[in-house]
Amino acid sequence: DTGVSQDPRHKITKRGQNVTFRCDPISEHNRLYWYRQTLGQGPEFLTYFQNEAQLEKSRLLSDRFSAERPKGSFSTLEIQRTEQGDSAMYLCASSPDWPSGNTIYFGEGSWLTVV
Amino acid sequence: KNEVEQSPQNLTAQEGEFITINCSYSVGISALHWLQQHPGGGIVSLFMLSSGKKKHGRLIATINIQEKHSSLHITASHPRDSAVYICAAQTSGSRLTFGEGTQLTVNP
């Protein structure tokens, strides 16, 4: 499978615990994105990497959230001291480093439930 | 007011009907994406438009840059088309701003 893969697909955690999600983009894609989606809503932008550089962060990304892409390949999204409001699906996407208008490929998402 | 708005929010059709989903946006865009999301979360890119019209099978997407409006049409709809269809505006820096989606149900 050469698509965008995310792990784990589902995570249930207790409030206050830390969780980490991993995204493996399509191998030749330089751009990697994280989005968050709650039930009944469209995804919301969290952050964007160009290779290993984190170029843009949403104000939704509080100081409890951190994302890395250390070698410009896979990325991790960590949520510290989880809160119930963090319950959502966390989507990763990747795209080639083309001029604007390139197709974006999404992973299946990582569902987080904070209890 | 959201930067990307879709209508209708929910749409139920009978198999074979022609379907239109509309998207209006208020931001400057480099491209407009139409996406399909099935239960369980996976999102598939259907179209990426910066002008004019694109067709793929029974799906047609159009965009009017001056009016900041795009439409997704499905001809001869089928129950397997049932999904959430999402319009997303690509702004500078590759960020996507999503609409809230249109839940389409096609009944046999």
Contacts between the chains, C-beta under 8 A, distances in Angstrom:
chain1	res1	chain2	res2	distance
A	31	B	94	5.9
A	33	B	94	7.4
A	33	B	95	7.9
A	33	B	96	7.4
A	35	B	96	7.5
A	35	B	98	7.9
A	37	B	41	7.7
A	40	B	100	7.6
A	41	B	100	5.9
A	41	B	101	7.8
A	42	B	4	7.8
A	42	B	86	5.5
A	42	B	88	7.6
A	42	B	98	3.4
A	42	B	99	5.4
A	42	B	100	4.8
A	42	B	101	5.3
A	43	B	43	7.7
A	43	B	86	7.8
A	43	B	96	7.6
A	43	B	98	5.0
A	44	B	98	7.2
A	45	B	95	5.2
A	45	B	96	6.5
A	45	B	97	7.0
A	48	B	93	6.8
A	48	B	94	6.2
A	48	B	95	6.4
A	55	B	93	6.8
A	56	B	93	5.5
A	56	B	95	6.4
A	89	B	41	5.4
A	91	B	41	7.3
A	91	B	43	6.9
A	93	B	43	7.8
A	95	B	94	6.9
A	100	B	30	3.5
A	100	B	31	6.2
A	100	B	90	6.7
A	100	B	92	7.5
A	100	B	94	7.0
A	101	B	30	5.8
A	101	B	31	4.0
A	101	B	48	6.1
A	101	B	50	5.2
A	101	B	90	7.1
A	102	B	48	7.4
A	103	B	45	5.3
A	103	B	48	5.3
A	104	B	33	6.9
A	104	B	45	6.0
A	104	B	48	7.9
A	104	B	94	8.0
A	104	B	96	6.9
A	105	B	45	6.8
A	106	B	35	7.7
A	106	B	42	6.9
A	106	B	43	3.9
A	106	B	44	7.3
A	106	B	45	7.4
A	107	B	42	7.8
A	108	B	40	7.2
A	108	B	41	5.7
A	108	B	42	4.6
A	109	B	41	3.7
A	109	B	42	7.0
A	109	B	43	7.9
A	111	B	41	7.1
